[in-house]
């Protein structure tokens, strides 16, 4: 089957060839092919692999932040039936409208307002290189990525019972319930694109979702695909006849804190102290620490790129989540960390 090129799947070999400069020797017996209309082909392939042909016409708003998502969303809505309201579709690397990072929720305000004013069924926001996608429901509410993952898991397991699916360790309660209810197997990954891709290939997972808005598909060689996740959500909407918010409600069993970041020079003493203070919970050290109780769980991990500690917390009960969030923030601050503004 297909496997995407990544850190553990071919990237090092390509680097060696590039460094050596000996392209001719490596290309011996190969051929160079010029492929035209690649975006059109990507959209056609995504429609095939998601079996999302024959969708009912839906109205969506998309904000591509003057970045690359404009290319495939324009092509997608030219191909399927549907009405696309376009925000910030002119390609401009200076990003005049706003930063191309939908994880920063303030960048979604224009999209949220437009979904409401246009009476659209869905809002779509893509990041700069268009491999991450966030969605907004018909009420203008931002949908947490873990609930998009849960919707996709339910859709995949409905059609492929018993398959393996993956989510990352930040938030897993919603995905776990949907997977159990629909007879699948859920595997938890460390946070990070390279880890989740490698694990997906090892476990031959049909689908994986990451709470940063990356979604990975076996049908694309375990590569993330914004086109595929957009089609999956449009397909669920089309087939169900329900609103986006109704569908999200169906797969939400747990409430999430959102990621809280702390500045810290050395995270180890804080992680050790939290492990000690919450030693009556079930501990995982897959990625930082994650501690689980029957009704709630939390994780604290260090950033791979900055001197930051990140707290995520979720509970089946919203009050417990809010109470424990305050408790954890106070404890982490008392251990010498500072809240990142």
C-alpha positions as CSV (number, residue, x, y, z in Angstrom):
1,X,0.0,0.0,0.0
2,X,0.9,3.7,-0.1
3,X,3.0,5.2,2.6
4,X,3.7,8.9,2.9
5,X,7.3,10.2,2.9
6,X,8.2,11.2,6.5
7,X,10.9,11.1,9.1
8,X,10.9,7.3,9.4
9,X,9.7,6.6,5.9
10,X,12.2,7.7,3.3
11,X,13.0,11.3,4.4
12,X,16.6,10.4,5.6
13,X,17.4,8.7,2.2
14,X,16.2,11.7,0.3
15,X,18.3,13.9,2.5
16,X,21.4,11.7,1.8
17,X,20.8,11.9,-2.0
18,X,20.4,15.7,-1.8
19,X,23.6,16.1,0.3
20,X,25.6,13.8,-2.0
21,X,24.2,15.5,-5.1
22,X,24.4,12.2,-7.0
23,X,20.9,12.3,-8.3
24,X,21.7,10.5,-11.6
25,X,22.9,7.4,-10.0
26,X,19.9,7.2,-7.7
27,X,17.5,7.8,-10.6
28,X,19.0,5.1,-12.7
29,X,16.1,3.1,-14.2
30,X,13.5,5.7,-13.1
31,X,11.7,8.2,-15.1
32,X,10.5,11.8,-14.7
33,X,6.8,12.4,-15.3
34,X,5.1,15.8,-15.6
35,X,1.7,15.6,-14.0
36,X,-0.8,18.4,-14.8
37,X,-3.9,19.5,-12.9
38,X,-2.7,18.0,-9.6
39,X,-5.3,19.7,-7.4
40,X,-8.1,18.4,-9.6
41,X,-6.7,14.9,-9.3
42,X,-6.3,15.3,-5.5
43,X,-10.0,16.3,-5.2
44,X,-11.1,13.5,-7.5
45,X,-9.1,10.9,-5.5
46,X,-10.4,12.3,-2.1
47,X,-14.0,11.9,-3.4
48,X,-13.3,8.3,-4.3
49,X,-11.6,7.3,-1.1
50,X,-14.2,9.0,1.1
51,X,-17.1,7.7,-1.1
52,X,-18.4,11.2,-0.9
53,X,-20.0,11.4,-4.3
54,X,-23.6,12.5,-4.7
55,X,-23.7,14.9,-1.8
56,X,-26.7,17.1,-1.2
57,X,-25.9,20.7,-2.0
58,X,-24.8,22.4,1.2
59,X,-23.8,26.0,2.0
60,X,-20.4,26.5,3.6
61,X,-18.1,29.5,4.3
62,X,-14.3,29.0,4.1
63,X,-11.5,31.3,5.4
64,X,-8.2,30.2,3.9
65,X,-6.2,33.2,5.4
66,X,-4.8,34.1,1.9
67,X,-3.0,30.8,2.0
68,X,-2.9,27.5,0.2
69,X,-6.2,26.0,1.3
70,X,-7.9,28.3,-1.3
71,X,-6.5,26.1,-4.1
72,X,-8.2,22.9,-3.1
73,X,-11.4,24.3,-1.5
74,X,-12.0,26.3,-4.7
75,X,-11.5,23.1,-6.7
76,X,-13.6,20.9,-4.3
77,X,-16.7,23.2,-4.4
78,X,-16.3,23.4,-8.2
79,X,-16.6,19.6,-8.3
80,X,-19.3,18.8,-5.8
81,X,-22.7,20.4,-5.6
82,X,-22.7,23.1,-3.0
83,X,-22.4,26.8,-2.4
84,X,-19.0,28.1,-1.0
85,X,-18.7,31.6,0.4
86,X,-15.1,32.6,0.1
87,X,-13.2,34.7,2.7
88,X,-9.5,35.7,2.2
89,X,-9.0,33.5,-0.9
90,X,-6.4,35.7,-2.7
91,X,-3.0,34.1,-2.2
92,X,-0.8,36.6,-0.3
93,X,2.2,35.4,1.7
94,X,2.0,38.6,3.8
95,X,-1.3,37.3,5.3
96,X,-3.1,40.7,5.2
97,X,-6.4,39.4,6.9
98,X,-4.9,37.5,9.8
99,X,-2.3,34.9,10.8
100,X,-2.8,31.5,9.0
101,X,-3.2,29.5,12.2
102,X,-6.7,28.4,13.2
103,X,-5.4,27.0,16.5
104,X,-5.3,30.7,17.5
105,X,-9.0,31.0,17.9
106,X,-9.1,34.8,17.5
107,X,-8.3,34.2,13.8
108,X,-11.7,32.5,13.4
109,X,-13.9,35.5,14.4
110,X,-14.5,36.7,10.8
111,X,-15.5,33.1,9.8
112,X,-17.8,32.7,12.7
113,X,-19.6,35.9,12.0
114,X,-19.9,35.1,8.3
115,X,-21.4,31.6,8.9
116,X,-24.1,33.2,11.0
117,X,-24.8,36.1,8.6
118,X,-24.9,33.8,5.5
119,X,-27.0,31.2,7.3
120,X,-24.5,28.6,6.3
121,X,-24.3,25.0,7.6
122,X,-20.6,24.8,8.1
123,X,-17.5,27.0,8.4
124,X,-14.1,25.8,7.3
125,X,-10.7,27.3,8.3
126,X,-7.3,26.1,7.0
127,X,-3.8,26.9,8.0
128,X,-0.9,28.3,6.0
129,X,0.1,25.1,4.2
130,X,-3.4,23.7,4.3
131,X,-2.7,20.4,6.2
132,X,-4.7,21.5,9.3
133,X,-8.4,22.2,9.2
134,X,-10.8,23.6,11.8
135,X,-14.6,23.7,11.5
136,X,-17.3,26.0,12.8
137,X,-21.0,24.9,13.3
138,X,-24.1,26.7,11.9
139,X,-24.3,28.7,15.2
140,X,-20.8,30.1,14.7
141,X,-19.4,27.9,17.5
142,X,-15.8,26.5,17.0
143,X,-15.9,22.7,17.0
144,X,-13.0,21.2,19.0
145,X,-10.8,19.0,16.8
146,X,-11.4,16.0,19.1
147,X,-15.1,16.1,18.2
148,X,-14.3,16.2,14.5
149,X,-12.1,13.1,15.1
150,X,-15.1,11.5,17.0
151,X,-17.5,12.2,14.1
152,X,-15.0,10.7,11.6
153,X,-14.3,7.7,13.8
154,X,-18.1,7.0,14.0
155,X,-18.4,7.3,10.2
156,X,-15.5,5.0,9.5
157,X,-16.5,2.3,12.0
158,X,-20.1,2.4,10.8
159,X,-18.8,1.3,7.4
160,X,-15.7,-0.7,8.6
161,X,-16.6,-2.5,11.8
162,X,-13.7,-3.6,14.0
163,X,-11.1,-1.3,12.5
164,X,-8.3,0.5,14.5
165,X,-8.4,4.2,14.9
166,X,-6.0,6.6,16.6
167,X,-6.1,9.9,18.6
168,X,-3.4,11.8,20.5
169,X,-3.1,11.7,24.3
170,X,-4.3,15.3,24.8
171,X,-8.0,14.5,24.6
172,X,-9.3,11.0,24.3
173,X,-12.5,10.5,26.3
174,X,-14.9,11.5,23.4
175,X,-13.0,9.4,20.9
176,X,-12.9,6.5,23.3
177,X,-16.7,6.4,23.9
178,X,-17.5,6.7,20.2
179,X,-15.0,3.9,19.4
180,X,-16.3,1.5,22.1
181,X,-19.9,2.3,21.1
182,X,-19.2,1.5,17.5
183,X,-17.1,-1.7,18.0
184,X,-13.6,-0.3,17.0
185,X,-10.2,-0.3,18.6
186,X,-8.7,3.0,19.8
187,X,-4.9,3.4,20.2
188,X,-3.4,6.5,21.8
189,X,-0.5,8.3,20.3
190,X,2.1,10.8,21.5
191,X,1.5,14.3,20.3
192,X,3.3,15.1,17.0
193,X,2.8,14.6,13.3
194,X,5.8,12.2,12.9
195,X,4.6,10.0,15.9
196,X,1.0,9.7,14.8
197,X,2.0,9.0,11.2
198,X,4.4,6.3,12.2
199,X,1.9,4.7,14.7
200,X,-0.9,4.8,12.0
201,X,1.3,2.8,9.6
202,X,2.5,0.3,12.3
203,X,-1.1,-0.4,13.4
204,X,-2.6,-0.1,9.9
205,X,-5.2,2.4,11.4
206,X,-8.0,3.3,9.0
207,X,-8.1,6.9,10.5
208,X,-6.2,9.1,13.0
209,X,-7.1,12.5,14.3
210,X,-4.9,14.9,16.2
211,X,-6.2,17.8,18.4
212,X,-4.2,20.3,16.4
213,X,-6.5,19.7,13.4
214,X,-4.4,17.2,11.5
215,X,-6.4,14.2,10.2
216,X,-4.7,11.1,8.7
217,X,-6.2,8.4,6.4
218,X,-5.0,4.9,5.5
219,X,-6.4,5.5,2.0
220,X,-3.8,8.3,1.5
221,X,-0.8,6.3,2.8
222,X,-1.4,7.6,6.3
223,X,-0.8,11.2,5.1
224,X,-3.0,14.0,6.5
225,X,-5.6,15.2,4.1
226,X,-7.7,18.4,4.6
227,X,-9.7,17.5,1.5
228,X,-10.7,14.1,2.9
229,X,-11.7,15.4,6.3
230,X,-13.8,18.2,4.7
231,X,-15.5,15.6,2.5
232,X,-16.2,13.3,5.5
233,X,-17.9,16.1,7.4
234,X,-19.9,17.2,4.3
235,X,-20.9,13.6,3.7
236,X,-22.1,13.1,7.3
237,X,-24.0,16.4,7.1
238,X,-25.5,15.4,3.7
239,X,-26.5,11.9,4.8
240,X,-27.9,12.8,8.2
241,X,-30.1,15.7,7.4
242,X,-29.1,17.1,10.8
243,X,-27.4,20.4,11.6
244,X,-23.6,20.4,12.4
245,X,-24.2,21.3,16.0
246,X,-26.7,18.4,16.4
247,X,-24.1,16.0,15.0
248,X,-21.4,17.3,17.3
249,X,-23.7,16.9,20.3
250,X,-24.2,13.3,19.5
251,X,-20.5,12.5,19.8
252,X,-19.7,14.7,22.8
253,X,-19.6,12.9,26.1
254,X,-16.7,14.9,27.7
255,X,-15.8,18.5,28.2
256,X,-12.3,19.8,27.5
257,X,-10.2,22.6,29.1
258,X,-8.4,23.7,26.0
259,X,-4.6,23.8,26.1
260,X,-3.1,26.0,28.9
261,X,0.6,26.9,28.5
262,X,3.1,27.7,31.2
263,X,6.7,29.1,30.9
264,X,9.2,27.0,32.7
265,X,13.0,26.6,32.6
266,X,13.0,23.0,33.8
267,X,9.8,21.0,33.7
268,X,11.1,17.8,35.4
269,X,10.6,18.9,39.1
270,X,7.0,20.1,38.4
271,X,6.2,16.8,36.5
272,X,7.7,14.8,39.4
273,X,5.8,16.8,42.0
274,X,2.4,16.4,40.1
275,X,3.0,12.7,39.7
276,X,3.5,12.4,43.5
277,X,0.5,14.6,44.4
278,X,-1.9,12.7,42.0
279,X,-0.4,9.2,42.7
280,X,-3.9,7.7,43.4
281,X,-4.7,8.1,39.7
282,X,-3.8,5.9,36.8
283,X,-0.5,7.2,35.4
284,X,0.7,7.1,31.8
285,X,4.2,8.4,30.8
286,X,3.7,8.0,27.1
287,X,4.1,11.8,26.6
288,X,5.0,13.8,29.7
289,X,2.5,12.6,32.3
290,X,-1.2,11.8,31.9
291,X,-3.2,10.9,35.0
292,X,-6.7,9.4,34.8
293,X,-9.5,9.0,37.3
294,X,-12.9,7.5,36.7
295,X,-14.6,10.9,35.9
296,X,-11.7,13.0,34.7
297,X,-8.1,13.0,33.5
298,X,-5.3,15.5,32.9
299,X,-2.0,15.6,31.0
300,X,1.1,17.8,31.3
301,X,3.7,17.6,28.7
302,X,6.6,19.7,27.5
303,X,6.6,21.5,24.1
304,X,8.8,19.9,21.5
305,X,9.8,23.4,20.2
306,X,9.6,25.9,23.1
307,X,10.5,26.1,26.9
308,X,6.8,25.5,27.7
309,X,4.7,23.0,29.7
310,X,1.2,22.3,28.4
311,X,-1.8,21.3,30.5
312,X,-4.9,19.6,29.0
313,X,-7.8,18.4,31.1
314,X,-11.1,16.7,30.4
315,X,-14.0,15.3,32.3
316,X,-17.5,13.8,31.7
317,X,-18.8,16.5,34.1
318,X,-18.3,20.1,33.1
319,X,-18.2,21.3,36.7
320,X,-15.5,18.8,37.6
321,X,-13.5,19.9,34.6
322,X,-13.7,23.6,35.6
323,X,-12.9,22.8,39.3
324,X,-9.9,20.6,38.5
325,X,-8.6,23.0,35.9
326,X,-8.4,25.8,38.5
327,X,-6.8,23.3,41.0
328,X,-4.2,22.2,38.5
329,X,-3.4,25.8,37.3
330,X,-2.9,26.9,40.9
331,X,-0.6,23.9,41.7
332,X,1.5,24.4,38.6
333,X,1.9,28.1,39.4
334,X,2.9,27.2,43.0
335,X,5.6,25.0,41.5
336,X,7.3,28.0,39.9
337,X,5.9,28.0,36.4
338,X,4.4,31.2,34.9
339,X,1.2,31.3,32.8
340,X,2.1,32.2,29.2
341,X,0.1,35.2,28.0
